[in-house]
Amino acid sequence: MSLTWILLLPLMGGLAAWISGRWSDLWPRWISLGTALLHMLLLLVTWGVFFARVETGQGGWLMVYKQPWIPQLGISFHLAVDGLSLLLLLLASFLTVLAVLTSWVSVTRSVGFFHFNLLLILTALSGVFIAFDLLLFFAFWEISLLPLYFLIGIWGYENRVYATTKFFIITQGSGLLMLLAILGLVVAHWQSTGVMTFDYLELLGTPMSDAMAYWLMLGFFIAFAVKLPVVPFHTWLPDAHTQAPTAGSVALAGLVLKIGAYGMLRYVVPLFPQAAADFTVVAMTLAVVGILYGALLALGQTDLKRMVAYTSVSHMGFVLLGIFAWNDLSLQGAVIIMLSHGFSAGALFMMVGDLQHRTHTRDLGRFGGLWASMPRMGGVGLFFAMASLGLPGLASFVGEFLVLLGAFQVNVPLTVLASVGLVAATVYSLWMMQKVYYGARPEDRRLDDTSGREMAIMASLIGATLWLGLYPQPVLTTSGHALAQMREFAGKARTPVSRSPAGEGREPDAVASLSSEGGSRP
């Protein structure tokens, strides 16, 4: 039942926080913090089980749970965890803990409902990362939109209605496109095999024409590209970030963007390997455009929060580049960047929120000379500026180095252009530090430095960034098993599914492997 608790625990905690908000503003905070910590503890125990399996020579799936849901349509309640899912689940839990802590004093109205939405995001993202039935995956994907809609729309800033409406319409439209692609894949599988199923592992290797595979792959790709986001599907992101409360920005940058990358890794290439291979140059070109365009626009911003949002567009370009290079080095680098960006972007958005709370502005022209009165916050800002530009010894350097090394084996010119993004990252990171903490002070003001609570949050993120930068091996080991399995799936995906004399579809090797792996059973 561990997989069921991964879903139920944050949902139950969120409901308890919402209800308790009727009597006290303090109870929802403590309930949410305790729930997120318990969720993270459950995942850390699971991670320990993973390493115990590695030591005994086992790999693959850690836990599996599958029960029929609507058997007439081949829909099941199918959950599973591998190393990739586990790492992203841990990131989601960790950042949810920090999101609760960073909004401890800043959120003062509808506190119970606010924390319900934070934990509902964790529930939805947990479902996205462990669902292996495509209809179940789509359901959790759509659920993840609702809490963000409320977080931005209720607790956001001056243009929150515009930002949240734009976010909802664009992401909902992309979700509809993905649903059509899912139905098209299921129908293609049914026509080829006589078996109606939404199971991810059974849909691998579905026989279809090259043209149909290409169009279905584009449906999945665009849906995930909107969330990643990929230029030109990125326009909702700066507005949503700028208007979101701090916890909403942390959830958006640190977590929600990662489901776009996860979808690219888990679904686009393994389900449509030949179509994805034909699309490689286009995808890698879009990635390089995103890297350079995001960095250029970051330099042109006057709103500090909007500037950090555009750096996310640039960093996610490296993730897309690594995914479509599709070799061991680039895929491992993409996973590291997903994690490191969660740490650094989350920290930068918290820093912007703390600055806005003290100065009541995000305008870069009204900052300057803050190091004198806020040396601790200045030191934290400098650390994460260095993390953002990829300083050796920090997490981003490992990921970007691996991505560029892997992409170089696939397309040299695009890799060279992408490396220019590292120079651009240096420019915008140092420019941000200069505008905020150095130079002349536009006003003679004395501001409170980082509090103990804020410093504890930043210390945890600093520790995670240093650990991933100096000793990434546990993460590489954890993701390596899952990535190798996905590459194997992609390699076998063109193998036709055999038919029994009675017309029943035989389970692919991947499904049989999943059924025989250790883990919790129904």
N, C-alpha and C positions, 0 to 999 in steps of 0.2 A: 504493500500500500504506500510505499515511499513516494512513487510518482503521483498518486492521488493527493497526498499531503502537500506536495510541491505546489499543486494548484489550489487546494482548499484552504491552506493555512493563511495566505495573504488575503483571500476573499473573506474568510471568517473574521480575521483581524480587522479588515476594513469596515465590515458591517458593525462590529463591536465598537470601533472608534466613532462611527457615525452616530450610533445610538447613544453612546456615552456623552457625546457633545451636547446633549440636551440638558445635562446637569453640571458639566464642568468643561472649561477650555483646556484643562491640564490632562484629564484622562485620555482624550484622543491622542495626544502627543506620546504619552507613555505606552499606551496600547499599541500604537503604530510602531514605535521604536522597538518594543519587545517582540512584536510579530516579525519585523524585518530581521532582527538579530537571530530569532529562532529559525527562520527560513534559511539564513546564511549558515547557521550551525549545521542544519540538516544537509546542506550541500557540501560543507567542508567534510563531514563524515563520509559522504558519498565519494568525495575526491580521495579520501584516505583508502576507501575500498578499491578505487581505481588503481592506485599505486600497488596495493597488495596483489591485485590481479596481474599487473605488469610483471611483478617480481616472479610470479609463477608461470610466466609465459603466455598468459591469456590477454586478449584485447577485445576490440569490438564493442558490443553493446553492454552497458553496465546494468541497466534495468529495462525490462520490457513489460508492458501491460496491454492486453488486447481483449476486448469484449465486443460481440456484435451489437450494433446500435440500430441500424435500419438494414437488415440483411437483404431485403428484396432489392435494394439499390447498391449493395456492396459497401455500405457505409459502416464503419466500426469506430469504437472508442479506442484508438490505437495510440499509445504513448510509449516513448522510448528515449533513453539518454545515452549519448556517446560523449567522447571527450570534448568535441566542439560545443555541443549543447551545454555541457557542464560548465565550461569556462564562461559562456555568456550568461548562464543562470547566476553564477557567482558574481559577475560584474553587475547584474541587475539588482541582486540583493544588497551588495555593498553600497552601490550608489543610492539605493532607496533609503538605507540607514542614514546616509549623509544628507539626503534631501529632507528627511524628517528633522534632523538636527539643525540644518541651515535655516529652516523656516520656524524654528522654535519660538522666536519672539516676533518675527515679522508678520506672521499671519494671525490676525486678531478677530476676524469675522468668519462665521460658518466654519469653525475649526474642525468639527466632526466630519462635515462633508468634504472638506479639503483633504483630510487624511484618508478618507474612504477612497477618493480618486487617486491618491498616490499609490495606495495598495492595490487598487483595481488595475493600474498600469502594470504593477509587478505580476499580478495574476495573469493578465492578458499576454504579457511578454513571455512568462513561463510557459503558457500554452503554446505560443508560437514556436518556442525552442524545442518542445518535446512532442508536439503533435506529428504523427506520421500517417494520418488520414487527411487527404487534401481538403475535404470539406470542413473537418475539424480545424485544420490549420487556418483556413479562410475565416472561420467564425472567430477565432482568437485574434486574427489580424484586424478584423473589423472592430472588435470590442476595444482594441487598443486606442482607437480614435476618440471614443466617447469621453474618457477621463481627461484627455488633453484638451478637448473642446471646452469642457467645463473649467479646467484649471486656467486656461488663457482667457476665456470669456468672462469669468467671474472675478478672478484675482489678478488679472492682467492690468496693463497701464492704459494710457489715454486712447489709443487706437485699437483696443483689444477686440472690438466687435468686427472691424474690418479684417484684422489678422486672423481671427479664429474662423470666420466665415470662409476666407480664402483658403486657409489650411484644410478645412473640412471638405470643401467642394473638390479641390484638386486631389486630395488623397482618397476621397470616396470614389471619384471617377476612375482613378487608377485601380482601386479595389474591384470595381465592376469589370474592368478589362481583365484582371486576373481571374475573376470568376468565370468569364466567358472562355478564357484559355484552359482553365481546369475542366470545364464541361466538354470543351473540344477534345482534350486529351482522353477523358473518360470514354467519350463516344468512339473515338478512334480505336481505343483498346477493345471496346466491346465489339466493334465491327470486325476487328482482326482476329479476336480470340473467342468471341462468344461469351466472355466473362465481363459482367458489370462490376467495377470496383473503383473505389477512391483511394485505395491503399498505395502509398508512395512506392513501396518496394515492389509491388506487383506491376505498377505502371512503368517501372524502369524497363527500357528495351521495347516499348510498344511499337509494333511495326506500323509505319505510315510513310506516305510519300515525302520526299525532301521538301517540297513546297509547303505542305501542311506543317511539318516539323518546324520550318523556319518561321511561319506565321504564329504558331503557338508559342515558340520560344520568344518572339518579340512581345507577345502579350504578357508573359511572365517578366521579361526584362524591363519593360516600361513600368509595370507596377512596382517592381523593386527599385528601379532607377529613381522614381519619384520620392521614395522614402530615403534613399541613400544620402543625399540626393545627387543626381547627375545633371550637369548642365546639358540641355536647357530646361530641365524639369525642376529646377531648384528654387524658383521664384517665391514659393511660399515660405521657405525657411527663414530668411532674414526678418521678415515681418513677424512670423510666429515667435522667434527668439526675442526680438526687441520688445514685444508686448507681453511676453510670458512672465510670471513671477519667477523668482530664482529657482525654486524647486522644479517648476515646469521646464525651465531651460536645461537644468541638470538632467531631468528625465528625457527631454527631447534629444539633446546632443549626446548624452552618455549612453542612452538605451534605445530610443526609438529609431535613430538612424541605423543602429546595428541590425535591426531586423531586415532592412533592405540588403545589407551586405550578406547576412545569413541566407536570405532567399536566393541571392546570386550563387552562393556556394552550394547550397543544399539542393536547389531545384533547377536552375537554368541550365547549368552545364551537365550534371548527371542525367537529367531527363532528355535533353536534346544535345548530345555531344557533337554530332556532325554539324548541326545548325549553328551551335555556339562556336565551333571551330571556324566556320565560314564567316562568322560575325566578329571574329577576334580583332581584326585591324580596326573596324569601326568602333568597337567597345574601347580598345586601348587608346584610340584617337580622342574619343569623348573623355576618357580618364585624364589624358594630358591637358586637354582644353580646360577641364575642371580644375586641375592643379594650378595652372597658370592664371586662369580667369578669376578663380576664387582669391588667389593671392593679390592680383592686381586690384580687385574691388575692395579687398580688406584695406589696402593702402589709401584708398580714396574715401574712406568713411570718416565722418565727424562724430558719429554715435559709437561709443566704446563697445556697447553690447552688439550692435550690428557688425562691427569690425570682427569681433570674436566669432560671430555666426558665419561670416564669409571664410574665416580660416577653417571652419569645419568642412565647407565645400571643397577647399583645397586638399585637406587631409584625406577626405573620403575618395578623392580621385586616385590616390595611391592604392587604396583598397581595391577599387575597380581594376586598376592596372594589374595588381597582383593576381586577382581572381582569373582574369582572362589570359594571363600568361600561362596559368594552369600547369605549373611544375612545383616540385616539392618546396623549393626555396621561396618562390613568390607566394604560394599559398600560406606557408608558415609566417611570412612577413605580413600578409594581409591580416591574419588573426592577431598578431602582435600589435599592429596599428589600431585595430578595432578596440583592443583593451587599453592601449596607451592613450588613445584619443578620449576614451571614456574618463580616464583619470585627469588628463590635462585640460580638456574642454570643461569638464565638470568643475575643476578648481578655478578656472578663469571666469566662468559664469558666476560662481559663488563670490569671487573677488569683486566682480562688477556689481553684484547685488549688494555687497557690504559697502562699497564706495557710494552707490546710489542712496543707500539708507542714511549715510552720514552727510553727503553733500547735496542730495536731492537733485542730482543731474547725472546724465550720461554723456554730456557734451565734452568732447576732448579739449575744446578751446577753453573750458572753464576749469580744467585740471592743471597740474603742474606744481612742482616743488613739494609734493606730498611726502617725500621720504623723510624730511626733517621732523614732521609730526607723527608719521606712521612708519617707522623703520621696520617693524615686524611684518606688516602687510607688504611693504616694499620688497623685503627679502623674499617673501612667498611669491610675489608677483614676478620677481626676477627669476626664481627657480622655474616656474611654469612657463615663462617666456623662453627660457633655455630648453625646456622640455618640448615646447611647441616647435622650435626651430631644428630639433634633432641633434642636440649636443651629445657626443659620445659619452656613454655611461648612463644615459637615461633611456627610457623605454622606446620612445619614438625612433631613436637612431637605429636600434636593432631591427625594428619593423621596416623602416624605409630602406635600410641597407639590403635586407633580404629581398624586398620587392624589386629594387633596382637590379640586383644581381640576377634574380630569376627572369625579369623582363628583358634583360640584356641578351639572354639566350634566345629570345623569341623575336624581338624587333629592336635593333640597335638605334635607329634614328629617333623613335618615339621615346626610348629610354633616356637618350641624351637630353631631349627636350624636357622630360619629366624631372631630370636632375636639376634643371634651372629652377624648379619650384623650391628646392632646398635653399637656394640663394635668396629667393623672394621671401621665404619664411623667415630667414635671418633679418631681412630688411624690415618686415612689418612687425616682428616681435620686438626688435630693439627700438623701432619708432614708437611703438606703444609704451614701452618703458620710459622713453624720453618725454613723451607728451604728458604722462600721468605723474611720474615720480620725480623727474628732474626739471631743470629750467626754472624760469621765474614763476613766482606764485601770483596768480591773478588777484587773489584776495588774501588779506591778512587774517588767517583763520587757524584755529587750533582744533584738530580733530582727534577723536579717540582712536587709539591704535587697536589692533586685533585683540578681541577678548579671549578668555581662556577657552570657551566653547568653540569659537571660530578657529583658534589655533590648533585645537585637538582635531578638528575636521581636516584642516590643511596638513597637519602632521601625518595623518593616516594616508592621505593622497600622496604626500612626498615619499613616505615609506614604500607604498605600492609602486610608484614610478621608479624609485631607485632599485627596488628588488627586481622588477621586470627588466630594467636596463642592465643590471650587473649579473643577474643569475636567472636568465629566461628558460633554463633547461626544463624545469617542471612543467611550464606552460607548453614548450615545444614538444615534450613527450606526450602530454595530455592531448593536444590537438593533432599530433602526428598520426596517431592510430586512426582517428576519425577521417582525416584528410586522405590517408592512404586508402581507406575503405571507399570513400567517395570517388577517388580516381579509379579504383577498381570497378565501381558501379558504372562510371562513364565509359570505361573500356569494354564492359560487357553489354552496354545498353543497346547495341545494334543487333544483339543476338535474338533471333525470333523466339517468341514464346511457343512452346510445343503444345499440341492439342491432343487430348486423349480421344479414343474412338467415340466416346459418348459426347464429345464436344466440350468437356470440362477443361478449363485452362490449368496447366500444371504450374505450380509455384516456381518462380525463378530461383536460382541458387541463392540469391541474396535473401529471399524470404525464408527459405529453409534454414539458412545460416542464422537468421534472426530468431527463428523459433527454437533452434538448438542451443543458442548462447545461454550462459548463466544469467541469473537475475531474477527479480520477483516475477512470479507468474500469476495469472488470474486466479 
